[in-house]
Structure formats: C-alpha cells, structure tokens
Amino acid sequence: MLNIRKEFPGIVANNNINLQVKKGEIHALLGENGAGKSTLMNVLFGLYQPEKGEIRIKGEPVNVTDPNVANQLGIGMVHQHFMLVETFTVAQNIMLGVEPTKKGVIDVSKAEKEIAELSEKYGLRVDPKAKISDISVGMQQRAEILKTLYRGADVLILDEPTAVLTPQEITELMNIMRSLIDEGISIILITHKLKEIVDVCDRCTVIRKGEGIATVDVKDTTKDELASLMVGRKVEFKTEKTEAVPKEEVLTIKDLEVKDSRQAMMVKGLNLSVKAGEIVGIAGVDGNGQSELIEAITGLRKIEAGQIFLNDKEITNLSTRKITESGVGHIPQDRHKFGLILDFPIAENMVMQTYYQEPFSKYKILSFKEVYQYGERLIEDYDVRTPNSRTKARALSGGNQQKAIIAREVDRSPDLLIAAQPTRGLDVGAIESIHKRLLKERDQGRAVLLLSFELDEIMNVSDRIAVMFDGKIVAEVKPSETTEQEIGLLMAGSHLKKEDDI
C-alpha cells in the first residue's frame, strides 16, 4: 500500500501511509484507538475507496473496488465484530455467496466436506454442522477465518482478533496463526496488545493519528519502545497507587442465587462486600457466573434468592433505573448490547442515565443545547476521539466508544462503580488512563467493583481480589500477598482438589 490517503467529513483518517507485507509473515498494525488502523485495512479490503494512493499485489497495481474483488485477489478480512448469521450453521455461513451446486441445487454436503478438510489442515477444529448461536465466540472466530480460507485468501487481515476471547482462546488463536504462516499465508494483525506482537509477529508498522510512524523488526525492539512509538510518550505499564483506606460498606451481597438465560443456576449462594475507598477485583475464567452476578446487581437479570444492599438499603430486583438512581454506575462488558445506542449521536449517549433530569430536561422537554454542551465537555475531559459531539456512536472506534461509556458513568460520581471489562479493546495509553481514573474514584471514597478476565489488570488495580469459581467466591486475597499462578490455580478450582486430599 503506497501513500494511502483516506478522508471522512472533518477528519483525515489515513495520511499518506505506506505498508508492505511479505509472503508468510505475521505483520502487526499497531496504533491507538482511532489511529486509523481499521480504516487502512478497510481500504485494502475494498470497503472504502482512498482519495489517493496505490495498492500493489506481487508488484502489480490493482484496483480493489469492493470486497468481492479483494476476495478474487486473495485478500480476506475477519472483522472485529463478526459477520455471521446466527441461525445458520458454520458451513452455511462459510459458503454464503459462493455456494457449490449439483444439478442446480446447493450441494451442502460437498461444502461441509471441503470445510472439514480445511479445518483439519489448519488445525481449526470447527464442526461444519454446528449452529453459530450454539458455539463459543472463539469458535465463531474460527468460522470467520475458515470463511476467508474457503474463498482462497492468501493475505488474511485480522482486526483486533483477541478483543473478545478468553486467555485460553487467545493461546489457541496464536497457534492457529503460526500454522497458517507455515502454509505460506500472510497475516496482517490489527492490534494494540503489545504482548501479542512480541509473541507472534515478525514485523510491526506503527500508525499514530492517521500517519505512519515506523516499521520495525519485532525481534529488534521491546514492548516499551513499541508503546512509545504508538502513543508518542513513555507509558507506565504498572499503575502507581497508594494503600487503600477502606471505610464503610457500600455493597453487600448475601447468599445470592442467579440463573442464566437457559435457567441454569450460575451464581450459587454468593457472598461479597465492597467498601468505600477500595477496588475489589473479581477474577475467574469466563463462564463461572461473573456476567450473571454483574447483571443481577445492576437490575438486568432476575435474582432467584438472596439479597443485595447498597448503603444498607436493599436493592434486590429493583428496576435498572432505580438502581442507577440509588448510586450505581455500570460500565458494561458488552458496550454494543448494554452500553450504547449506536445510531444516536455520542452526546445523546452520554446522557442516557440522566436525560430526564435537569438541566437536560425541564417539564419533560429535552434541552439539546445542554445535552451537546455536556457531551462536548466529556469528550474533552475523557479524550474521546471524535469529529464532534453530534457524530453517531457507530462511527467511533471501539476504544473511543468505550471511553464515552466510561465518561458517562464516572462523571456521575456514583457511590458504587461497577467496571466490567473496562479496558477491553483499548490501547496501552488508554488503559493507563482508565486505571488511573478508577484509582482516582477509589481515592475520592467511591467503592469500585472490577470484573476483568485480564489477570495482570486484576493484580495491578485491585486492593482485594475475590476469586470466582462455579458461581461462588472461593477465595479472597490481596495482590501483594499472592501471585498470578496461585490465582490461576484458584480460578481452575484447585481449592476443591486440596479439600479432596484432606
């Protein structure tokens, strides 16, 4: 890609960027949220047409007018938010648009056979007959990768592929990527996770604010150097914090029981407390009841038994609005499902919890002037990268969508701030900023409940760690008195084995 320039109204997303990818290499595209990484790859995949620049494949200039042309040229893309039909099987999704036929009828069995062979060849281990709605996020991603390989891709673009994966799924994906390059496929990895770049990438191109900064050999650089290139300053990976001074109990949970959507009991007699002036982190492997716990506290899921108290007042099974008004802020782990209305302007999303209150509403009439002034202030205070406050939330990068939600919830100064996966999909600079913000809230006397599947985040930010396994809190430890290995064993249920030995 030579001198690629892509503009949108009021913003230059890519400014004369160059990118060269070799056969059989994993090439990282590194940058902050909103730096222009996905835009550049959408140009390569034919979703956008550049104002200027040239794309060459094997030295020959090509005109990538749409994704079908990209597929014909051997370019495939797995988007951050999957493009799958949930009611279809894996095979039906993969062959969609390129269906094999036999005597004028779609030959599903032929497609299933070819997909099974591809799956075996690349170590993807996906059942072609499984329905998308019945398989894990990690398996859905494998289906997306297979979709590109089925169409003959030899350049594979992966856009933030680990943002929604568990640590185990990330390890499996890295192994899959290695097996793909062994077969001669080239991979462009859009990411801002430095560990992944160091672990699997050969070279890395850094983009900052829409401009190409450098291309480096990964083996000749360090995480610190990559972080500095990405954000333009030195980044602190470990958050400096003072010792917590917990005060009165803000959140009290007694004998809580919660079912999931399939009526399986996911939270089983759980007890937990969070005090003002402390951050309690919940550690656990995804699927052990953490999501159901957060949804129960915030009124998004029915509580079967037990009680929840906020400042000694019971909030069990109250409506979400009443819980919010009681003093609970919620940064949800699924920003699209629970955090934003994507087709609303970003400023209107920022008053979702308070639009019916003054100064945003008087005599039940909205004051859009107040809404947009407030939105502009939060955009400035929380460094949300957007052309203006009237931009639709859908147009922002995932990281900037997350910053907007955090701005909305933190700015209300709730007594209890629930942060579920608050840094998912964020770059190191933004992660550093959000960790400092959580600590600032703690130091101002708020109670913070942090749910994260990133163990280093839990260790770094929490004052106390509650380890969750099979719907229960199985241990409470202080980060200074434990190790990631010990917490990992507790997360895997090793305490049960010890009891069995006794």
Secondary structure, 3 states (H helix, E strand, C coil): CEEEEEEECCEEEEEEECCCCCCCCEEEEEECCCCCHHHHHHHHCCCCCCCEEEEEECCEEECCCCHHHHHHCCEEEECCCCCCCCCCEHHHHHHCCCCCEECCEECHHHHHHHHHHHHHHCCCCCCCCCEHHHCCHHHHHHHHHHHHHHCCCCEEEEECCCCCCCHHHHHHHHHHHHHHHHCCCEEEEEECCHHHHHHHCCEEEEEECCEEEEEEEHHHCCHHHHHHHHHCCCCCCCCCCCCCCCCCEEEEEEEEEEECCCCCEEEEEEEEEEECCEEEEEECCCCCCHHHHHHHHCCCCCEEEEEEEECCEECCCCCHHHHHHCCEEEECCCHHHHHCCCCCEHHHHCCCCCCCCCCCEECCEECHHHHHHHHHHHHHHCCCCCCCCCCEHHHCCHHHHHHHHHHHHHHCCCCEEEEECCCCCCCHHHHHHHHHHHHHHHHCCCEEEEECCCHHHHHHHCCEEEEEECCEEEEEECHHHCCHHHHHHHHCCHHHHHHHHC
